[in-house]
Amino acid sequence: MSDTRNDTSAAHEENREETPGKAPGGTGGSTGIDPAVRADLTRLRESIDNIDAAVVHMLAERFKCTQQVGVLKAEHQLPPADPDREARQIARLRELAESARLDPAFAEKLLNFIIAEVIRHHETIADGAR
Amino acid sequence: MSDTRNDTSAAHEENREETPGKAPGGTGGSTGIDPAVRADLTRLRESIDNIDAAVVHMLAERFKCTQQVGVLKAEHQLPPADPDREARQIARLRELAESARLDPAFAEKLLNFIIAEVIRHHETIADGAR
């Protein structure tokens, strides 16, 4: 799979960011971004790409867990949604976000986003079990 | 911060999931969920909580990186959004999701969700720099 360090279009991308006339007074004039700035951008983007890969793999594991929860719920006729559990998850995650200096409102939105997908999966599993 | 293993409401929650009359034919009759099922649910939920904590901390790091990108962009008058970079990120993440057996459509929606927040941050930084 492509990695920005080996991706020959990465340098291309850094040039594309500066269009003459679009960045008055921008560093590097008409030839593009200053090489030191480009190096910083590349370093930061590689870190972002690493983090995204890690998050994807962890969410894959999360959905494996929630799929197993869904199967258990379907086998024992438990409801797909659990508002009490969700309220506690949100409170806990907001607290963790605060200590990690992540916007707790964003953490809550993210969790709701993921939970909505989980509920969709659980309803599909429950439908299949009937 | 609360952890479901030490959270006395965790057992409470498992009981709340089964309301008499709401789960006809459910395991355990009117006294609640079968202890073995409850144990499985608890184990899975503890894993989910661990994963969520890990994801929150990694996203905290991701936003630190994107904040630095935003500062660089503001200092050098680069545009907040970079559609070419984003298209490549999405393609790469969809590929990683496939290999991790995560729904690539979900991975794409998630990345767009995060990127929208990043762009919002970058515009705030750029506004502050003017």
Chai-1 contact restraints between the chains, C-beta under 6 A:
chainA,res_idxA,chainB,res_idxB,connection_type,confidence,min_distance_angstrom,max_distance_angstrom,comment,restraint_id
A,M1,B,E95,contact,1.0,0.0,6.0,A-B,restraint_1
A,S2,B,R92,contact,1.0,0.0,6.0,A-B,restraint_2
A,E13,B,D84,contact,1.0,0.0,6.0,A-B,restraint_3
A,E13,B,R85,contact,1.0,0.0,6.0,A-B,restraint_4
A,R16,B,D84,contact,1.0,0.0,6.0,A-B,restraint_5
A,E17,B,L78,contact,1.0,0.0,6.0,A-B,restraint_6
A,A23,B,Q77,contact,1.0,0.0,6.0,A-B,restraint_7
A,G26,B,H76,contact,1.0,0.0,6.0,A-B,restraint_8
A,G26,B,Q77,contact,1.0,0.0,6.0,A-B,restraint_9
A,T27,B,H76,contact,1.0,0.0,6.0,A-B,restraint_10
A,V37,B,H76,contact,1.0,0.0,6.0,A-B,restraint_11
A,D40,B,L72,contact,1.0,0.0,6.0,A-B,restraint_12
A,L44,B,C65,contact,1.0,0.0,6.0,A-B,restraint_13
A,L44,B,Q68,contact,1.0,0.0,6.0,A-B,restraint_14
A,L44,B,V69,contact,1.0,0.0,6.0,A-B,restraint_15
A,S47,B,C65,contact,1.0,0.0,6.0,A-B,restraint_16
A,I48,B,R62,contact,1.0,0.0,6.0,A-B,restraint_17
A,I48,B,C65,contact,1.0,0.0,6.0,A-B,restraint_18
A,I51,B,M58,contact,1.0,0.0,6.0,A-B,restraint_19
A,I51,B,E61,contact,1.0,0.0,6.0,A-B,restraint_20
A,I51,B,R62,contact,1.0,0.0,6.0,A-B,restraint_21
A,D52,B,L93,contact,1.0,0.0,6.0,A-B,restraint_22
A,A53,B,L96,contact,1.0,0.0,6.0,A-B,restraint_23
A,A54,B,M58,contact,1.0,0.0,6.0,A-B,restraint_24
A,V55,B,V55,contact,1.0,0.0,6.0,A-B,restraint_25
A,V55,B,M58,contact,1.0,0.0,6.0,A-B,restraint_26
A,V56,B,L96,contact,1.0,0.0,6.0,A-B,restraint_27
A,V56,B,A97,contact,1.0,0.0,6.0,A-B,restraint_28
A,V56,B,A100,contact,1.0,0.0,6.0,A-B,restraint_29
A,V56,B,L102,contact,1.0,0.0,6.0,A-B,restraint_30
A,V56,B,A107,contact,1.0,0.0,6.0,A-B,restraint_31
A,H57,B,A100,contact,1.0,0.0,6.0,A-B,restraint_32
A,M58,B,I51,contact,1.0,0.0,6.0,A-B,restraint_33
A,M58,B,A54,contact,1.0,0.0,6.0,A-B,restraint_34
A,M58,B,V55,contact,1.0,0.0,6.0,A-B,restraint_35
A,L59,B,L102,contact,1.0,0.0,6.0,A-B,restraint_36
A,A60,B,A100,contact,1.0,0.0,6.0,A-B,restraint_37
A,A60,B,R101,contact,1.0,0.0,6.0,A-B,restraint_38
A,A60,B,L102,contact,1.0,0.0,6.0,A-B,restraint_39
A,E61,B,I51,contact,1.0,0.0,6.0,A-B,restraint_40
A,R62,B,I48,contact,1.0,0.0,6.0,A-B,restraint_41
A,R62,B,I51,contact,1.0,0.0,6.0,A-B,restraint_42
A,C65,B,L44,contact,1.0,0.0,6.0,A-B,restraint_43
A,C65,B,S47,contact,1.0,0.0,6.0,A-B,restraint_44
A,C65,B,I48,contact,1.0,0.0,6.0,A-B,restraint_45
A,Q68,B,L44,contact,1.0,0.0,6.0,A-B,restraint_46
A,V69,B,L44,contact,1.0,0.0,6.0,A-B,restraint_47
A,L72,B,D40,contact,1.0,0.0,6.0,A-B,restraint_48
A,H76,B,G26,contact,1.0,0.0,6.0,A-B,restraint_49
A,H76,B,T27,contact,1.0,0.0,6.0,A-B,restraint_50
A,H76,B,V37,contact,1.0,0.0,6.0,A-B,restraint_51
A,Q77,B,A23,contact,1.0,0.0,6.0,A-B,restraint_52
A,Q77,B,G26,contact,1.0,0.0,6.0,A-B,restraint_53
A,L78,B,E17,contact,1.0,0.0,6.0,A-B,restraint_54
A,D84,B,E13,contact,1.0,0.0,6.0,A-B,restraint_55
A,D84,B,R16,contact,1.0,0.0,6.0,A-B,restraint_56
A,R85,B,E13,contact,1.0,0.0,6.0,A-B,restraint_57
A,R92,B,S2,contact,1.0,0.0,6.0,A-B,restraint_58
A,L93,B,D52,contact,1.0,0.0,6.0,A-B,restraint_59
A,E95,B,M1,contact,1.0,0.0,6.0,A-B,restraint_60
A,L96,B,A53,contact,1.0,0.0,6.0,A-B,restraint_61
A,L96,B,V56,contact,1.0,0.0,6.0,A-B,restraint_62
A,A97,B,V56,contact,1.0,0.0,6.0,A-B,restraint_63
A,A100,B,V56,contact,1.0,0.0,6.0,A-B,restraint_64
A,A100,B,H57,contact,1.0,0.0,6.0,A-B,restraint_65
A,A100,B,A60,contact,1.0,0.0,6.0,A-B,restraint_66
A,R101,B,A60,contact,1.0,0.0,6.0,A-B,restraint_67
A,L102,B,V56,contact,1.0,0.0,6.0,A-B,restraint_68
A,L102,B,L59,contact,1.0,0.0,6.0,A-B,restraint_69
A,L102,B,A60,contact,1.0,0.0,6.0,A-B,restraint_70
A,F106,B,E117,contact,1.0,0.0,6.0,A-B,restraint_71
A,A107,B,V56,contact,1.0,0.0,6.0,A-B,restraint_72
A,E117,B,F106,contact,1.0,0.0,6.0,A-B,restraint_73
